Amino acid sequence: MRRSMKKKPLPPSTQAAAVITGAGSGIGRSFAYEVARRGGSVLCVDIDAERAEQVASNLRALGNHAIAQQCDVGDQAQMESLAENAESLLGRPVTLLINNAGVGLGGPIGEVSLEDWHWCMNVNLWGAIHGCHFFAPALRDLGYGGIINVASAAAFGSAPEMTAYNVTKAGVLALSETLSSELAGTGVQVTALCPTVVPTNIVENGRLPERRRDFASSAMTRFALTNADQVARQTLNALDRGDLYMLPQIDGRIAWRLKRLTPRLYARAIGEAYRILAD
């Protein structure tokens, strides 16, 4: 008597039908190339249509299925439309969502304008909320796949003069943790990526005080312990393992542990470091 062998599902990152926001540059672009390298199809989403098309065109030239789509992730109607059309654009149901789009914002509380707060919240937090709201139910019904939310070590690092950015990324981390609980047992994996410094365009495209812009730009290269390609590869591997948290750099992992083991000491140390740098 022959036993029926149930086919084991592929890891979520393999041969995925992926929607990647902020795919025109930085970590998002690296995710697009890495997903394609693993045999996947990619919907390259970006507010900058030209950048999205450049990435998609390069992937197509390499023999991959890639489509560019302009979209403002902070706009509810645009994200709803993206979710409605993603399957037809990719040619099959979406199996992987990567909420990567993000912007940088710095400055002390009370000095950052509320307009800038709303701008940062719309992209960093509402972008991830919209993505999860419109794509997670379909993934849950499919019973397979994954969601990667790009948070930041800022979600728990709480560095001074980054209040708005810290708040948005802490929200993305909480969203990921909650969603992971809701999707437990459904076959859909959730991973929150929390990098420290990765060389991207976030400083150039962000809104930082002039007195901090040069330091931030310099830090992108001086203090980076990894690059965007490595982060994308490691995070997709973490998703395949079922890891909820992905902290790709050792400085982020140290801060994560210190914050939890000695929260008062951590807050005092980061405050002292800020005062020294501010002088």
C-alpha positions as CSV (number, residue, x, y, z in Angstrom):
1,M,0.0,0.0,0.0
2,R,1.5,3.3,-1.1
3,R,1.6,6.2,1.4
4,S,0.5,9.6,0.2
5,M,3.3,12.1,0.6
6,K,2.2,15.6,1.5
7,K,4.4,18.1,-0.3
8,K,6.3,20.3,2.1
9,P,5.7,24.0,1.5
10,L,8.6,26.1,0.3
11,P,10.2,28.6,2.7
12,P,8.3,32.0,2.5
13,S,11.2,33.7,0.8
14,T,11.6,31.1,-2.0
15,Q,9.7,31.7,-5.3
16,A,7.6,34.4,-3.5
17,A,5.1,36.7,-5.1
18,A,6.4,39.8,-3.3
19,V,5.1,43.3,-2.7
20,I,8.0,45.5,-1.6
21,T,7.4,49.1,-0.6
22,G,10.2,51.7,-0.8
23,A,11.8,49.3,-3.4
24,G,13.4,52.2,-5.4
25,S,16.4,52.5,-3.1
26,G,18.2,51.3,0.0
27,I,17.1,48.2,1.8
28,G,13.9,48.0,-0.3
29,R,15.9,47.7,-3.5
30,S,18.2,45.1,-1.9
31,F,15.1,43.1,-0.8
32,A,13.8,43.2,-4.4
33,Y,17.1,41.8,-5.8
34,E,17.3,39.1,-3.1
35,V,13.7,38.0,-3.6
36,A,14.3,37.8,-7.3
37,R,17.5,35.8,-6.8
38,R,15.5,33.3,-4.8
39,G,13.2,32.8,-7.8
40,G,10.5,35.2,-6.8
41,S,8.3,37.8,-8.7
42,V,8.5,41.3,-7.4
43,L,6.1,44.3,-7.4
44,C,8.5,47.2,-6.8
45,V,6.5,49.9,-5.0
46,D,7.8,53.4,-4.4
47,I,6.5,57.0,-4.3
48,D,9.2,57.8,-6.9
49,A,7.9,56.1,-10.0
50,E,11.2,56.5,-11.8
51,R,13.2,54.8,-9.1
52,A,10.7,51.9,-9.0
53,E,10.8,51.4,-12.7
54,Q,14.6,51.5,-12.7
55,V,14.8,48.6,-10.2
56,A,12.0,46.6,-12.0
57,S,13.7,47.2,-15.4
58,N,17.1,46.0,-14.0
59,L,15.4,42.9,-12.6
60,R,13.6,42.1,-15.9
61,A,16.9,42.5,-17.7
62,L,18.2,39.7,-15.5
63,G,15.3,37.5,-16.5
64,N,13.1,38.1,-13.5
65,H,9.4,39.0,-13.3
66,A,9.2,42.5,-11.9
67,I,6.7,45.3,-12.1
68,A,7.0,48.9,-11.0
69,Q,4.1,50.6,-9.2
70,Q,4.0,54.2,-8.0
71,C,2.3,54.5,-4.6
72,D,2.2,56.7,-1.5
73,V,2.0,54.2,1.3
74,G,0.6,56.8,3.7
75,D,-2.4,57.2,1.4
76,Q,-5.2,54.8,2.3
77,A,-6.9,54.8,-1.1
78,Q,-3.6,54.2,-2.9
79,M,-2.7,51.3,-0.7
80,E,-6.1,49.7,-1.0
81,S,-5.9,50.0,-4.8
82,L,-2.4,48.4,-4.6
83,A,-3.7,45.5,-2.7
84,E,-6.7,45.0,-5.1
85,N,-4.4,45.0,-8.2
86,A,-1.3,43.2,-6.8
87,E,-2.4,39.7,-7.8
88,S,-3.1,40.6,-11.4
89,L,0.2,42.5,-11.7
90,L,2.2,39.6,-10.2
91,G,0.2,36.9,-12.0
92,R,-0.6,35.0,-8.8
93,P,-1.6,35.7,-5.2
94,V,0.8,37.7,-3.1
95,T,2.7,35.5,-0.7
96,L,5.2,38.0,0.7
97,L,4.7,41.6,1.9
98,I,7.7,43.7,2.9
99,N,6.7,47.0,4.5
100,N,9.9,48.9,4.0
101,A,9.1,52.5,2.9
102,G,10.4,54.9,5.5
103,V,11.6,58.5,6.0
104,G,14.0,60.1,8.5
105,L,13.1,62.9,10.9
106,G,15.2,64.4,13.6
107,G,15.0,67.3,16.1
108,P,14.1,67.9,19.8
109,I,10.5,67.6,21.0
110,G,8.7,70.9,20.7
111,E,11.0,72.1,17.9
112,V,9.9,69.5,15.3
113,S,6.8,70.9,13.6
114,L,3.6,69.0,13.9
115,E,3.5,69.0,10.1
116,D,6.7,67.0,10.1
117,W,5.3,64.7,12.7
118,H,2.3,63.9,10.5
119,W,4.6,63.4,7.5
120,C,6.8,60.9,9.4
121,M,3.8,59.1,10.9
122,N,2.1,58.8,7.5
123,V,5.0,57.1,5.9
124,N,6.7,55.1,8.6
125,L,3.7,54.0,10.7
126,W,0.6,54.4,8.6
127,G,2.4,52.9,5.6
128,A,3.0,49.7,7.6
129,I,-0.5,49.7,9.1
130,H,-2.0,50.1,5.6
131,G,0.2,47.3,4.3
132,C,-0.8,44.9,7.0
133,H,-4.5,46.0,7.0
134,F,-4.9,45.4,3.3
135,F,-2.6,42.4,2.7
136,A,-2.6,40.3,5.9
137,P,-6.2,39.0,5.6
138,A,-5.5,37.5,2.2
139,L,-2.3,36.0,3.4
140,R,-4.1,34.5,6.3
141,D,-6.7,33.0,4.0
142,L,-4.0,31.7,1.7
143,G,-2.4,29.9,4.7
144,Y,1.1,30.5,3.6
145,G,3.7,33.3,3.2
146,G,5.2,36.0,5.2
147,I,5.3,39.7,6.3
148,I,8.4,41.7,7.0
149,N,8.0,45.0,8.7
150,V,11.1,47.2,8.6
151,A,11.3,48.9,12.0
152,S,14.6,50.0,13.4
153,A,16.8,49.8,16.5
154,A,15.3,53.2,17.1
155,A,12.1,51.4,18.1
156,F,13.8,50.5,21.4
157,G,16.9,52.7,21.4
158,S,15.1,55.9,22.1
159,A,17.9,58.2,21.2
160,P,17.4,61.9,21.9
161,E,16.4,64.3,19.1
162,M,14.7,61.4,17.2
163,T,11.4,61.4,19.0
164,A,9.1,61.3,16.0
165,Y,11.2,58.6,14.2
166,N,11.5,56.6,17.4
167,V,7.7,56.7,18.0
168,T,6.9,55.5,14.5
169,K,9.4,52.6,14.6
170,A,8.2,51.6,18.1
171,G,4.7,51.4,16.6
172,V,5.9,49.3,13.7
173,L,7.6,46.9,16.2
174,A,4.4,46.6,18.3
175,L,2.4,46.1,15.1
176,S,4.7,43.2,14.1
177,E,4.5,41.6,17.6
178,T,0.7,41.8,17.7
179,L,0.3,40.6,14.1
180,S,2.6,37.6,14.8
181,S,0.3,36.6,17.7
182,E,-2.8,37.0,15.5
183,L,-1.3,34.9,12.7
184,A,0.1,32.2,14.9
185,G,-0.8,28.8,13.5
186,T,-2.0,30.2,10.1
187,G,1.2,29.4,8.2
188,V,2.0,33.1,7.8
189,Q,5.3,34.2,9.4
190,V,6.0,37.7,10.6
191,T,9.5,39.2,11.1
192,A,10.3,42.7,12.4
193,L,13.6,44.0,11.1
194,C,15.5,46.3,13.5
195,P,18.7,47.5,12.0
196,T,21.0,50.2,13.4
197,V,23.1,52.1,10.8
198,V,22.8,51.0,7.2
199,P,24.0,53.1,4.3
200,T,20.9,54.3,2.5
201,N,19.3,57.6,1.2
202,I,17.3,58.2,4.4
203,V,19.4,61.1,5.5
204,E,19.4,62.8,2.1
205,N,15.6,62.3,1.7
206,G,14.8,63.0,5.4
207,R,14.2,66.1,7.5
208,L,17.0,66.7,10.0
209,P,18.3,69.8,11.6
210,E,21.3,71.2,9.7
211,R,23.5,70.9,12.7
212,R,22.9,67.1,12.7
213,R,22.7,66.4,9.0
214,D,26.5,66.2,8.4
215,F,27.0,64.0,11.4
216,A,24.2,61.7,10.3
217,S,25.5,61.5,6.7
218,S,29.0,60.7,8.0
219,A,27.6,58.0,10.4
220,M,26.1,56.2,7.5
221,T,29.5,55.2,6.3
222,R,31.7,55.5,9.5
223,F,29.5,53.4,11.8
224,A,27.8,51.0,9.4
225,L,28.6,47.4,10.4
226,T,26.8,45.9,7.4
227,N,25.2,46.9,4.1
228,A,21.7,46.8,2.7
229,D,22.3,43.6,0.6
230,Q,23.5,41.7,3.7
231,V,20.5,43.0,5.8
232,A,18.0,41.9,3.1
233,R,19.6,38.4,2.8
234,Q,19.8,37.9,6.6
235,T,16.2,39.1,7.1
236,L,14.7,36.8,4.5
237,N,16.6,33.9,6.1
238,A,15.2,35.0,9.5
239,L,11.7,34.9,8.0
240,D,12.3,31.4,6.7
241,R,13.3,30.3,10.2
242,G,10.2,31.8,11.8
243,D,12.1,34.5,13.7
244,L,10.0,37.4,14.9
245,Y,13.0,39.7,15.6
246,M,15.8,40.4,13.3
247,L,18.7,42.5,14.7
248,P,21.4,42.2,12.0
249,Q,24.2,44.2,13.8
250,I,25.9,43.5,17.1
251,D,25.5,47.1,18.3
252,G,21.7,46.7,18.0
253,R,21.8,43.3,19.8
254,I,23.8,44.8,22.7
255,A,21.4,47.8,23.0
256,W,18.4,45.4,22.9
257,R,19.8,43.4,25.8
258,L,21.0,46.4,27.9
259,K,17.6,48.1,27.5
260,R,15.8,45.1,29.0
261,L,18.3,44.1,31.6
262,T,19.1,47.6,33.0
263,P,16.6,50.1,31.6
264,R,17.5,52.9,34.1
265,L,21.3,52.6,33.4
266,Y,20.6,52.5,29.7
267,A,18.6,55.7,29.7
268,R,21.2,57.4,31.8
269,A,24.1,56.3,29.5
270,I,22.3,57.3,26.3
271,G,21.5,60.7,27.8
272,E,25.1,61.3,28.8
273,A,26.3,60.3,25.4
274,Y,23.8,62.7,23.8
275,R,25.1,65.6,26.0
276,I,28.7,64.9,25.0
277,L,27.8,64.8,21.3
278,A,25.7,67.9,21.6
279,D,28.5,70.0,23.1
